[in-house]
Amino acid sequence: MTYLETTAQFYAEAAETPQVGLCCVSTPPPRLPGLKIPTIMQEMNYGCGSTVHPTELFGSPTVLYIGVGGGIEALQFAYFCRQPGGVIAVDPVPEMRQAATRNLQLATQDNDWFDPAFVKVLAGDAFALPVPDASVDVVAQNCLFNIFEPDDLKRALLEAYRVLKPGGRLIMSDPIATRPIPLHLQQDERLRALCLSGALTYDAYIQHLIEIGFGQIEIRARRPYRLLDAHSYNLDTPLLLESLDSVSFKAPIPEDGACVFTGKTAIYSGVEPQLDDRAGHLLQRGNPLAVCDKTAAKLALQFPQDVIVTDSTWHYNGGGCC
């Protein structure tokens, strides 16, 4: 079988026999007023982080969710998109679509606001999304794209870009590797399906997004995910995987490069009340200004005595320079 067929078989089994923490460290769902998540959905929470960020879901957007799983994030998105077909959940595995549909029906028992019509579960995959060009506000995927080999990852990202409206958001949560994963692990199809051997490094992951055309990328979270120990995985030294939550905007890439926000700030400490860098950034003395990594590097180089640039927090939630 191909690695994609192995993955499909793996998750067909997981749909029929739920396994807590099957491939990922399950992240507790956010607490939202009036939202009660069925136990079965929590048991089938196979993601490595979260793609449900309330600040990105204002105005009842149309959300396309790739890889429905047990339906937990489809239900969470429906909480914000309370309209028929507001959430389109796509999955290539029939057993997973059936499980999600059952779970979403179960959710109506404890959520009087929820109508199963809010979520449309469709057959399809990341390489051929069943929606027109520029038709959705948000595309989301949790712990799926890391499984793809490089050429397939490019296809999936291009397809997400195609269906997003201008200004739309690609919200993702994926494992990343703190150093390149050795080839013998990359070629292990079961480990790849388990989200343990297909992860890219942070720099490679971000570069893929930029090459597709996403002009602004914001990191929402970065946290330890799994440790591949030397004995079990035939490594010289242990390899740490991290979970990365990101939001990428379908916006033009500026002439000087994409804006990637990782939580850096720039602080002016000079004698004047403020600093104008003549590039659109006005820094008030003593007040931190959220800046993208590109602007942070320029300010540090241009004003080494007067501007302090703080380290990345990896928890950025807007309010930046661009």
C-alpha positions in Angstrom: 0.0 0.0 0.0 1.0 3.6 -0.4 1.5 5.7 2.7 -1.8 7.4 2.1 -3.6 4.0 1.9 -1.9 2.9 5.1 -3.1 6.1 6.8 -6.6 5.7 5.5 -6.7 2.1 6.9 -5.3 3.2 10.2 -8.0 5.9 10.7 -10.8 3.6 9.5 -9.8 1.3 12.4 -9.6 4.3 14.8 -13.1 5.4 13.7 -14.6 2.0 14.6 -12.6 1.5 17.8 -11.8 4.9 19.3 -8.5 5.0 21.1 -7.7 7.9 23.5 -4.4 9.6 22.5 -4.1 7.3 19.5 -1.5 9.4 17.6 -1.3 12.6 19.5 -1.3 14.2 22.9 -4.9 15.1 23.1 -5.5 18.8 23.9 -8.4 19.6 26.2 -11.1 21.4 24.2 -11.5 25.1 25.1 -14.3 25.9 27.5 -17.0 27.9 25.8 -20.3 28.9 27.4 -23.1 26.6 26.5 -20.9 24.1 24.6 -20.9 20.5 25.9 -18.7 18.0 24.0 -19.8 14.3 24.1 -17.4 12.0 25.7 -16.9 10.0 22.5 -15.8 13.1 20.7 -13.2 13.8 23.4 -12.0 10.2 23.1 -11.6 10.7 19.3 -9.7 14.0 19.7 -6.8 12.9 17.5 -5.3 16.4 17.0 -2.0 17.7 18.4 -3.2 21.2 19.3 -6.2 23.3 18.4 -7.4 25.2 15.3 -10.4 26.8 17.1 -9.2 30.4 17.8 -12.3 32.6 18.6 -10.6 35.8 17.3 -10.5 34.3 13.8 -14.2 33.3 13.8 -16.0 36.6 14.1 -18.9 37.3 11.7 -20.1 33.7 11.2 -17.5 32.7 8.6 -17.8 29.7 6.4 -15.3 27.1 7.6 -13.9 24.2 5.6 -12.4 21.6 7.9 -10.1 18.9 6.4 -10.1 15.6 8.1 -13.3 15.5 10.2 -12.1 12.9 12.8 -14.6 12.4 15.5 -16.2 15.8 14.8 -15.0 17.6 17.9 -13.6 20.7 16.1 -16.4 20.7 13.6 -18.8 21.1 16.6 -16.6 23.8 18.0 -16.5 25.7 14.7 -20.3 25.3 14.5 -20.6 27.1 17.8 -19.3 30.2 16.1 -20.9 29.5 12.6 -24.5 28.9 13.5 -26.0 28.6 10.0 -26.8 25.7 7.8 -23.7 24.5 6.0 -21.5 27.0 7.9 -19.0 24.2 8.5 -18.0 21.9 5.7 -16.1 18.9 7.0 -14.2 16.8 4.4 -12.8 13.3 5.0 -11.7 10.6 2.6 -12.4 7.7 5.1 -16.0 6.5 5.0 -15.8 5.1 8.5 -14.6 8.4 9.9 -17.4 10.3 8.2 -20.0 7.9 9.6 -18.5 8.2 13.1 -18.5 12.0 13.0 -22.0 12.1 11.7 -23.1 9.9 14.7 -21.2 12.0 17.1 -22.6 15.2 15.8 -26.1 13.9 16.1 -25.3 12.9 19.7 -24.2 16.4 20.5 -27.7 17.7 20.0 -28.7 16.0 23.3 -26.7 18.5 25.4 -26.5 21.5 23.1 -29.9 23.0 22.4 -28.3 25.6 20.1 -26.8 23.0 17.8 -28.5 21.8 14.6 -26.7 19.0 12.7 -27.4 20.9 9.5 -24.8 23.4 10.7 -22.1 20.8 9.7 -22.0 19.3 6.2 -19.9 16.1 6.2 -18.6 15.4 2.7 -16.4 12.8 1.0 -13.2 14.3 -0.3 -9.5 14.8 0.5 -7.0 17.6 0.9 -5.9 17.3 -2.7 -9.4 17.9 -4.3 -11.6 19.9 -2.0 -15.3 19.7 -3.1 -15.9 23.5 -3.1 -15.4 26.3 -5.7 -12.5 28.7 -5.9 -12.4 31.6 -3.3 -15.6 30.3 -1.6 -14.7 29.9 2.1 -13.4 32.2 4.8 -11.5 29.7 6.8 -9.7 26.4 6.0 -8.6 24.4 9.0 -6.7 21.1 9.6 -5.4 19.5 12.7 -2.5 17.0 12.7 -3.1 15.9 9.1 -0.7 17.9 6.8 2.3 16.7 8.7 1.6 13.2 7.4 2.0 14.2 3.8 5.3 13.8 1.9 6.7 17.1 0.4 5.0 16.9 -3.0 1.7 16.0 -1.5 2.0 18.7 1.1 2.5 21.3 -1.6 -0.7 20.0 -3.4 -2.7 20.2 -0.2 -1.5 23.8 0.6 -2.2 24.9 -3.0 -5.7 23.5 -2.8 -6.3 25.3 0.5 -5.1 28.5 -1.0 -7.4 28.0 -4.0 -10.6 27.7 -2.0 -9.9 30.6 0.4 -11.4 34.0 -0.3 -8.9 36.9 -0.5 -8.0 37.7 3.1 -9.1 34.2 4.2 -7.3 32.2 6.8 -5.6 28.8 6.8 -5.6 27.6 10.4 -3.4 24.7 11.1 -2.1 22.6 14.0 0.8 20.3 13.2 3.8 18.6 14.8 7.2 20.1 13.8 10.6 18.6 14.4 13.4 20.3 16.3 15.9 18.8 13.8 15.4 17.0 10.5 13.8 13.6 11.0 16.1 10.7 9.7 15.2 9.0 6.5 14.6 5.6 8.2 11.8 7.1 10.2 10.3 9.2 7.4 10.0 6.0 5.3 8.1 4.1 8.1 4.4 4.4 6.9 2.9 3.5 10.2 4.9 6.1 12.1 4.0 8.6 9.5 0.3 7.8 10.0 0.9 8.1 13.8 2.1 11.7 13.2 5.6 10.8 14.4 7.8 10.8 11.4 6.6 13.2 8.7 7.1 16.5 10.6 9.2 19.3 9.1 11.4 21.6 11.0 9.9 25.0 11.8 11.8 26.9 9.1 10.8 24.4 6.4 7.2 24.4 7.5 7.0 28.2 7.3 8.8 28.3 4.0 6.3 25.9 2.5 3.5 28.4 3.4 5.4 31.4 2.0 6.1 29.6 -1.3 2.4 28.9 -1.8 1.8 32.6 -1.5 0.6 33.3 2.1 1.8 36.8 2.9 1.2 36.9 6.6 1.7 34.0 9.1 0.9 34.2 12.8 2.1 31.6 15.4 -0.6 31.0 18.0 1.2 28.4 20.0 4.3 26.2 20.1 4.7 23.5 22.7 6.4 20.2 23.4 4.5 17.3 21.7 6.4 14.0 21.8 9.9 12.8 22.4 11.3 10.2 20.1 13.8 8.4 22.4 17.0 7.0 21.0 16.4 3.4 22.0 12.9 2.9 20.5 13.5 4.9 17.3 17.1 3.9 16.5 18.5 7.4 17.0 21.9 8.7 18.1 20.2 11.2 20.4 16.5 11.8 21.4 14.5 14.0 19.0 11.9 16.4 20.3 8.7 17.0 18.3 6.7 20.2 19.0 3.1 21.1 18.3 2.7 24.3 16.2 -0.6 26.2 15.9 -0.6 28.8 13.1 -2.9 31.1 11.1 -1.8 32.0 7.5 -3.6 34.8 5.6 -4.3 34.7 1.9 -2.8 38.2 1.5 -0.2 39.4 -1.0 3.5 38.9 0.0 5.1 42.4 0.5 8.0 43.3 -1.7 10.4 42.8 1.2 9.1 39.3 2.1 6.3 37.7 4.1 5.3 38.9 7.6 5.8 36.1 10.1 4.6 36.9 13.7 6.1 34.8 16.5 5.4 37.1 19.4 8.5 39.4 19.2 8.2 43.0 20.3 10.4 46.0 19.7 11.0 48.6 22.5 12.5 52.0 21.9 14.8 53.2 24.7 16.3 56.4 23.2 16.2 60.0 24.4 13.4 61.2 22.1 9.7 60.6 22.9 9.3 58.3 19.9 11.1 56.7 17.0 9.9 56.7 13.4 11.8 54.2 11.3 10.4 55.8 8.1 9.0 52.4 7.1 5.6 52.6 8.8 6.6 51.8 12.4 6.3 54.4 15.1 7.7 53.3 18.5 6.8 55.2 21.6 9.6 55.3 24.1 9.3 52.4 26.6 6.2 50.8 25.1 6.6 47.4 23.5 5.3 47.2 19.9 4.4 43.8 18.5 6.4 43.3 15.3 6.9 40.5 12.7 10.2 38.8 12.6 11.3 40.6 9.5 10.7 44.0 11.0 12.3 42.9 14.3 15.5 42.1 12.4 15.5 45.4 10.5 15.0 47.5 13.6 17.7 45.6 15.5 20.1 46.2 12.6 19.1 49.9 12.0 18.9 51.0 15.6 21.2 48.7 17.6 21.6 51.2 20.5 18.1 52.4 20.8 15.8 49.5 20.1 15.5 46.3 22.2 14.0 43.3 20.4 12.5 40.6 22.7 12.5 36.9 22.0 9.7 35.1 20.3 7.0 34.0 22.7 5.3 31.7 20.1 1.9 33.0 21.3 0.9 35.8 19.1 -2.7 37.1 19.0 -2.7 40.2 16.8 -2.0 43.9 17.2 1.2 43.9 15.2 3.1 46.3 13.0 1.8 45.2 9.6 
